[in-house]
Amino acid sequence: MNVVKYAKNIKMLTSMHNSLKAVAATAEGQMFTDFSGLDAEGKEVKLSDFVGKGKFVLLDFWASWCGPCKAEIPNLMELYKKYNGDKFTVLGVNISDTKEKFLSAMEKEGIEYPQIFIPRDNKDNAAELYGVSGIPHIMLFAPDGTIVKRGLRGQEMKDFVADQLK
Protein backbone atom coordinates (compact mmCIF):
# COMPACT_ATOMS: atom_id res chain seq x y z
CA MET A 1 0.00 0.00 0.00
CA ASN A 2 2.95 2.36 0.60
CA VAL A 3 3.87 2.12 -3.09
CA VAL A 4 0.46 3.50 -4.11
CA LYS A 5 0.73 6.25 -1.50
CA TYR A 6 3.92 7.58 -3.12
CA ALA A 7 2.90 6.99 -6.75
CA LYS A 8 1.58 10.55 -7.01
CA ASN A 9 5.18 11.74 -6.56
CA ILE A 10 6.30 9.98 -9.75
CA LYS A 11 5.81 12.42 -12.63
CA MET A 12 5.27 9.74 -15.29
CA LEU A 13 2.56 7.98 -13.27
CA THR A 14 0.83 11.29 -12.56
CA SER A 15 0.91 12.12 -16.27
CA MET A 16 -0.52 8.71 -17.19
CA HIS A 17 -3.25 9.09 -14.57
CA ASN A 18 -4.20 12.55 -15.87
CA SER A 19 -4.26 11.27 -19.46
CA LEU A 20 -6.57 8.38 -18.53
CA LYS A 21 -8.89 10.80 -16.70
CA ALA A 22 -8.94 13.06 -19.80
CA VAL A 23 -9.77 10.15 -22.11
CA ALA A 24 -12.62 9.09 -19.78
CA ALA A 25 -13.96 12.66 -19.61
CA THR A 26 -13.92 12.93 -23.40
CA ALA A 27 -15.02 9.39 -24.27
CA GLU A 28 -17.69 8.58 -26.82
CA GLY A 29 -21.06 9.71 -25.45
CA GLN A 30 -19.57 12.51 -23.33
CA MET A 31 -20.16 16.22 -23.96
CA PHE A 32 -17.27 18.12 -25.53
CA THR A 33 -14.70 19.91 -23.38
CA ASP A 34 -14.05 23.46 -24.54
CA PHE A 35 -10.64 24.97 -25.29
CA SER A 36 -9.34 28.05 -27.06
CA GLY A 37 -6.67 28.96 -29.56
CA LEU A 38 -6.26 31.20 -32.59
CA ASP A 39 -7.72 31.04 -36.08
CA ALA A 40 -5.54 31.42 -39.18
CA GLU A 41 -5.89 35.22 -38.96
CA GLY A 42 -4.71 35.26 -35.33
CA LYS A 43 -8.08 35.94 -33.69
CA GLU A 44 -9.08 34.02 -30.56
CA VAL A 45 -11.46 31.16 -31.26
CA LYS A 46 -12.95 28.40 -29.12
CA LEU A 47 -14.05 24.87 -29.85
CA SER A 48 -17.53 25.94 -28.70
CA ASP A 49 -17.65 28.37 -31.64
CA PHE A 50 -18.03 25.24 -33.81
CA VAL A 51 -19.19 22.31 -31.66
CA GLY A 52 -22.69 22.09 -30.20
CA LYS A 53 -24.12 24.48 -32.77
CA GLY A 54 -26.46 22.03 -34.52
CA LYS A 55 -24.10 20.31 -36.96
CA PHE A 56 -21.71 17.38 -36.96
CA VAL A 57 -18.09 18.49 -36.55
CA LEU A 58 -15.23 16.25 -37.63
CA LEU A 59 -12.22 17.41 -35.61
CA ASP A 60 -8.63 16.61 -36.55
CA PHE A 61 -5.71 17.07 -34.14
CA TRP A 62 -2.66 17.50 -36.41
CA ALA A 63 0.79 19.08 -36.88
CA SER A 64 2.76 20.19 -39.94
CA TRP A 65 5.64 17.77 -39.28
CA CYS A 66 3.36 14.71 -38.93
CA GLY A 67 3.41 12.46 -42.01
CA PRO A 68 0.29 10.47 -41.08
CA CYS A 69 -1.51 13.77 -40.41
CA LYS A 70 -0.68 14.99 -43.90
CA ALA A 71 -1.85 11.66 -45.33
CA GLU A 72 -5.32 12.23 -43.80
CA ILE A 73 -5.73 15.78 -45.13
CA PRO A 74 -6.99 14.64 -48.58
CA ASN A 75 -9.65 12.49 -46.85
CA LEU A 76 -10.66 15.42 -44.65
CA MET A 77 -10.77 17.77 -47.64
CA GLU A 78 -12.93 15.26 -49.54
CA LEU A 79 -15.43 15.13 -46.68
CA TYR A 80 -15.35 18.91 -46.29
CA LYS A 81 -16.02 19.53 -49.98
CA LYS A 82 -18.73 16.87 -50.15
CA TYR A 83 -20.70 17.64 -46.96
CA ASN A 84 -19.76 21.09 -45.60
CA GLY A 85 -22.88 23.09 -44.85
CA ASP A 86 -25.75 23.27 -42.38
CA LYS A 87 -25.32 19.68 -41.13
CA PHE A 88 -21.54 19.10 -41.19
CA THR A 89 -18.11 20.69 -41.15
CA VAL A 90 -14.47 19.78 -40.61
CA LEU A 91 -12.28 21.55 -38.05
CA GLY A 92 -8.51 21.24 -37.70
CA VAL A 93 -6.70 21.69 -34.39
CA ASN A 94 -3.02 22.33 -34.99
CA ILE A 95 -0.75 21.43 -32.07
CA SER A 96 3.03 21.40 -31.52
CA ASP A 97 3.81 23.89 -34.30
CA THR A 98 5.00 27.44 -34.67
CA LYS A 99 2.51 29.81 -36.26
CA GLU A 100 4.73 30.08 -39.35
CA LYS A 101 4.88 26.30 -39.85
CA PHE A 102 1.13 26.00 -39.24
CA LEU A 103 0.29 28.67 -41.86
CA SER A 104 2.81 27.28 -44.35
CA ALA A 105 1.37 23.75 -43.98
CA MET A 106 -2.18 25.04 -44.49
CA GLU A 107 -1.11 26.65 -47.76
CA LYS A 108 1.07 23.77 -48.95
CA GLU A 109 -1.56 21.11 -48.16
CA GLY A 110 -4.43 23.18 -49.56
CA ILE A 111 -6.43 23.10 -46.31
CA GLU A 112 -9.68 25.02 -46.73
CA TYR A 113 -11.56 24.02 -43.57
CA PRO A 114 -11.39 26.16 -40.40
CA GLN A 115 -8.55 25.77 -37.94
CA ILE A 116 -7.75 26.32 -34.30
CA PHE A 117 -4.03 26.90 -33.80
CA ILE A 118 -2.87 26.11 -30.27
CA PRO A 119 0.23 28.19 -29.47
CA ARG A 120 2.77 26.39 -27.31
CA ASP A 121 2.27 28.86 -24.45
CA ASN A 122 -1.55 28.63 -24.52
CA LYS A 123 -3.10 27.93 -21.12
CA ASP A 124 -5.46 25.41 -22.77
CA ASN A 125 -3.62 22.33 -23.97
CA ALA A 126 -6.27 20.79 -26.19
CA ALA A 127 -4.38 17.53 -26.71
CA GLU A 128 -4.06 16.99 -22.95
CA LEU A 129 -7.73 17.89 -22.37
CA TYR A 130 -8.72 15.12 -24.79
CA GLY A 131 -6.06 12.60 -23.76
CA VAL A 132 -4.56 12.63 -27.25
CA SER A 133 -1.31 10.67 -27.16
CA GLY A 134 -0.69 10.46 -30.90
CA ILE A 135 -1.68 12.35 -34.01
CA PRO A 136 -3.55 12.47 -36.19
CA HIS A 137 -6.43 11.99 -33.80
CA ILE A 138 -9.76 12.50 -35.56
CA MET A 139 -13.09 12.53 -33.78
CA LEU A 140 -16.69 13.28 -34.64
CA PHE A 141 -18.99 15.47 -32.54
CA ALA A 142 -22.78 15.25 -32.81
CA PRO A 143 -24.89 18.36 -33.45
CA ASP A 144 -25.54 18.71 -29.70
CA GLY A 145 -21.82 18.56 -28.84
CA THR A 146 -21.55 14.96 -27.64
CA ILE A 147 -18.63 12.89 -28.83
CA VAL A 148 -19.85 10.29 -31.32
CA LYS A 149 -16.59 8.55 -32.27
CA ARG A 150 -12.85 8.86 -31.63
CA GLY A 151 -9.92 7.47 -33.59
CA LEU A 152 -11.35 7.83 -37.09
CA ARG A 153 -9.06 7.46 -40.13
CA GLY A 154 -9.14 6.79 -43.85
CA GLN A 155 -11.99 4.97 -45.53
CA GLU A 156 -13.52 3.96 -42.19
CA MET A 157 -13.82 7.67 -41.36
CA LYS A 158 -15.44 8.49 -44.70
CA ASP A 159 -17.92 5.62 -44.36
CA PHE A 160 -18.74 6.52 -40.76
CA VAL A 161 -19.40 10.18 -41.61
CA ALA A 162 -21.57 9.17 -44.58
CA ASP A 163 -23.63 6.86 -42.31
CA GLN A 164 -24.09 9.59 -39.70
CA LEU A 165 -25.30 12.09 -42.29
CA LYS A 166 -27.96 9.78 -43.81
Disulfide bonds with the S-S distance in Angstrom:
Cys66-Cys69 2.40
